[in-house]
Amino acid sequence: MRLDKFLAHTGFGSRKEVKQLLGNGWVSVNDKVVKKVISIDEQNDIVKVGEEVVQYEAFSYLLMNKPEGIISATEDNYHETVIDWIGPELSHLNLFPVGRLDIDTTGLLLLTNNGQLSHQLLSPKRHVAKRYYAEIDGIVTEEMVVKFEKGLHLGDFTTLPAKLEILHVNPDTYQSRIEVEIQEGKFHQVKRMFEKVGCTVVRLHRLSMGPLVLPEDLAVGEFRPLNDEERKSLEPYGLK
């Protein structure tokens, strides 16, 4: 592998920024300072930036608090995508979103280039739970909680049992705030479930997916690599 690609892949900036590191004598391979791009054995050569040994990983993982107005796709002719949002500096990683959030839905979204992990998290057989906060036009009732628990027939499929929690109901504004946990993730599923019981979702925000929970300190629009605890929680799903 080319040394500049290796360093860019491991988070030391764009190819241009990496070449600046090389030119300034910050990079060594097997304890020899290297000032130009060479080919390396990423599995066996010891690469350092300053005194830091750079560990190569085949896969990358970013946790995003998706903002409203961008779509969960790698490319689109009409809308900005989550890949556009993270910027060209990470384009070499070939990341893609694990599942989809609607263009107007915010919250937790995992970006990776690990296809096995994505498959495991999205497989219907795994029943990976996804929890959302929603603001609703309509009064959500305990009867609706029971209907969600039993599963709703939406025409093309019947939902698995879902956990609906009523946070607040305002009769004056005819609005409700809820949290709901589903096990699938079909197109517009949460919105369709509330339409089925006569309500309308006006805001939807994903709080968790499987073992991943949206950090309170990750603002809407921000993203970061998974921390050690998050990575460990995904090992049963194929994180490497």
RAKA-V831057 format. One record per residue. N is the residue number from 1. RES is the residue in three letters. SS is DSSP state (alpha for helix, beta for strand, coil for the rest). Layout:
# RAKA-V831057
[[N & RES & SS] [N & RES & SS]]
This chain:
# RAKA-V831057
[[1 & MET & coil] [2 & ARG & beta] [3 & LEU & alpha] [4 & ASP & alpha] [5 & LYS & alpha] [6 & PHE & alpha] [7 & LEU & alpha] [8 & ALA & alpha] [9 & HIS & alpha] [10 & THR & coil] [11 & GLY & coil] [12 & PHE & coil] [13 & GLY & coil] [14 & SER & coil] [15 & ARG & alpha] [16 & LYS & alpha] [17 & GLU & alpha] [18 & VAL & alpha] [19 & LYS & alpha] [20 & GLN & alpha] [21 & LEU & alpha] [22 & LEU & alpha] [23 & GLY & alpha] [24 & ASN & coil] [25 & GLY & coil] [26 & TRP & coil] [27 & VAL & beta] [28 & SER & beta] [29 & VAL & beta] [30 & ASN & coil] [31 & ASP & coil] [32 & LYS & beta] [33 & VAL & beta] [34 & VAL & coil] [35 & LYS & coil] [36 & LYS & coil] [37 & VAL & coil] [38 & ILE & coil] [39 & SER & beta] [40 & ILE & coil] [41 & ASP & coil] [42 & GLU & coil] [43 & GLN & coil] [44 & ASN & coil] [45 & ASP & coil] [46 & ILE & coil] [47 & VAL & beta] [48 & LYS & beta] [49 & VAL & beta] [50 & GLY & coil] [51 & GLU & coil] [52 & GLU & beta] [53 & VAL & beta] [54 & VAL & coil] [55 & GLN & coil] [56 & TYR & coil] [57 & GLU & coil] [58 & ALA & coil] [59 & PHE & coil] [60 & SER & coil] [61 & TYR & beta] [62 & LEU & beta] [63 & LEU & beta] [64 & MET & beta] [65 & ASN & beta] [66 & LYS & beta] [67 & PRO & coil] [68 & GLU & coil] [69 & GLY & coil] [70 & ILE & coil] [71 & ILE & beta] [72 & SER & coil] [73 & ALA & coil] [74 & THR & coil] [75 & GLU & coil] [76 & ASP & coil] [77 & ASN & coil] [78 & TYR & coil] [79 & HIS & coil] [80 & GLU & coil] [81 & THR & beta] [82 & VAL & alpha] [83 & ILE & alpha] [84 & ASP & alpha] [85 & TRP & alpha] [86 & ILE & alpha] [87 & GLY & coil] [88 & PRO & alpha] [89 & GLU & alpha] [90 & LEU & alpha] [91 & SER & alpha] [92 & HIS & alpha] [93 & LEU & alpha] [94 & ASN & coil] [95 & LEU & coil] [96 & PHE & beta] [97 & PRO & beta] [98 & VAL & coil] [99 & GLY & coil] [100 & ARG & coil] [101 & LEU & coil] [102 & ASP & coil] [103 & ILE & coil] [104 & ASP & coil] [105 & THR & coil] [106 & THR & beta] [107 & GLY & beta] [108 & LEU & beta] [109 & LEU & beta] [110 & LEU & beta] [111 & LEU & beta] [112 & THR & beta] [113 & ASN & coil] [114 & ASN & coil] [115 & GLY & alpha] [116 & GLN & alpha] [117 & LEU & alpha] [118 & SER & alpha] [119 & HIS & alpha] [120 & GLN & alpha] [121 & LEU & alpha] [122 & LEU & alpha] [123 & SER & coil] [124 & PRO & alpha] [125 & LYS & alpha] [126 & ARG & alpha] [127 & HIS & coil] [128 & VAL & coil] [129 & ALA & coil] [130 & LYS & beta] [131 & ARG & beta] [132 & TYR & beta] [133 & TYR & beta] [134 & ALA & beta] [135 & GLU & beta] [136 & ILE & beta] [137 & ASP & beta] [138 & GLY & coil] [139 & ILE & coil] [140 & VAL & coil] [141 & THR & coil] [142 & GLU & alpha] [143 & GLU & alpha] [144 & MET & alpha] [145 & VAL & alpha] [146 & VAL & alpha] [147 & LYS & alpha] [148 & PHE & alpha] [149 & GLU & alpha] [150 & LYS & alpha] [151 & GLY & coil] [152 & LEU & coil] [153 & HIS & beta] [154 & LEU & coil] [155 & GLY & coil] [156 & ASP & coil] [157 & PHE & coil] [158 & THR & beta] [159 & THR & coil] [160 & LEU & coil] [161 & PRO & coil] [162 & ALA & coil] [163 & LYS & beta] [164 & LEU & beta] [165 & GLU & beta] [166 & ILE & beta] [167 & LEU & beta] [168 & HIS & beta] [169 & VAL & beta] [170 & ASN & beta] [171 & PRO & coil] [172 & ASP & coil] [173 & THR & coil] [174 & TYR & coil] [175 & GLN & beta] [176 & SER & beta] [177 & ARG & beta] [178 & ILE & beta] [179 & GLU & beta] [180 & VAL & beta] [181 & GLU & beta] [182 & ILE & beta] [183 & GLN & coil] [184 & GLU & coil] [185 & GLY & coil] [186 & LYS & coil] [187 & PHE & coil] [188 & HIS & coil] [189 & GLN & alpha] [190 & VAL & alpha] [191 & LYS & alpha] [192 & ARG & alpha] [193 & MET & alpha] [194 & PHE & alpha] [195 & GLU & alpha] [196 & LYS & alpha] [197 & VAL & coil] [198 & GLY & coil] [199 & CYS & coil] [200 & THR & beta] [201 & VAL & beta] [202 & VAL & beta] [203 & ARG & beta] [204 & LEU & beta] [205 & HIS & beta] [206 & ARG & beta] [207 & LEU & beta] [208 & SER & beta] [209 & MET & beta] [210 & GLY & coil] [211 & PRO & coil] [212 & LEU & beta] [213 & VAL & beta] [214 & LEU & coil] [215 & PRO & coil] [216 & GLU & coil] [217 & ASP & coil] [218 & LEU & coil] [219 & ALA & coil] [220 & VAL & coil] [221 & GLY & coil] [222 & GLU & coil] [223 & PHE & beta] [224 & ARG & beta] [225 & PRO & beta] [226 & LEU & coil] [227 & ASN & coil] [228 & ASP & alpha] [229 & GLU & alpha] [230 & GLU & alpha] [231 & ARG & alpha] [232 & LYS & alpha] [233 & SER & alpha] [234 & LEU & coil] [235 & GLU & alpha] [236 & PRO & alpha] [237 & TYR & alpha] [238 & GLY & coil] [239 & LEU & coil] [240 & LYS & coil]]
